[in-house]
Amino acid sequence: MTQRYTVRKINLMPLAKFGCLLGGVAMLLPGLVCALAGTQILAALRTFLAETETAALDPLGLGTPIELDFIQLLNLAEVQALIIRLDDQRFVVALLIILLTVLGGGLLAALTILLVGWVYNLLARLTGGIEVELHP
């Protein structure tokens, strides 16, 4: 005996919850990769700014070099302090990047699936919905 059912409406809230969970789980690995890359970039920036802080140039070759402080010259003292502070808190920065990536992916997936469910409900109202046959 075959029973036929028609899906005329999908409840959107459970659909959004499922989309949020699915998107969050899907973005966990990219979040880990972004966190590792972000912390490595911070460490590289810190090293670069520390190594290029001052330089001695001898433009005329007379043996009297001119000392240049690039951090002060380019007004990067606040940026350097921020990079040092973030690099010192590397674990917290990595967790924050992972959290934001997972939350962003979850929200984006939830909104996408919510939109698909809303469009289905609109089309089901016009066409009658999808018909499903169930066999015992």
Secondary structure as the mmCIF struct_conf table of DSSP 4:
data_model
#
loop_
_struct_conf.conf_type_id
_struct_conf.id
_struct_conf.beg_label_comp_id
_struct_conf.beg_label_asym_id
_struct_conf.beg_label_seq_id
_struct_conf.end_label_comp_id
_struct_conf.end_label_asym_id
_struct_conf.end_label_seq_id
STRN STRN1 GLN A 3 VAL A 7
HELX_RH_AL_P HELX_RH_AL_P1 LEU A 12 ALA A 26
TURN_TY1_P TURN_TY1_P1 MET A 27 MET A 27
HELX_RH_AL_P HELX_RH_AL_P2 LEU A 28 GLU A 51
TURN_TY1_P TURN_TY1_P2 THR A 52 THR A 52
BEND BEND1 GLU A 53 GLU A 53
STRN STRN2 THR A 54 LEU A 57
TURN_TY1_P TURN_TY1_P3 PRO A 59 LEU A 60
BEND BEND2 LEU A 62 GLY A 63
HELX_LH_PP_P HELX_LH_PP_P1 PRO A 65 PRO A 65
STRN STRN3 ILE A 66 ASP A 69
HELX_RH_AL_P HELX_RH_AL_P3 PHE A 70 LEU A 73
TURN_TY1_P TURN_TY1_P4 LEU A 74 ASN A 75
HELX_RH_AL_P HELX_RH_AL_P4 ALA A 77 ASP A 88
TURN_TY1_P TURN_TY1_P5 GLN A 89 GLN A 89
HELX_RH_AL_P HELX_RH_AL_P5 ARG A 90 THR A 127
STRN STRN4 ILE A 130 LEU A 134
#
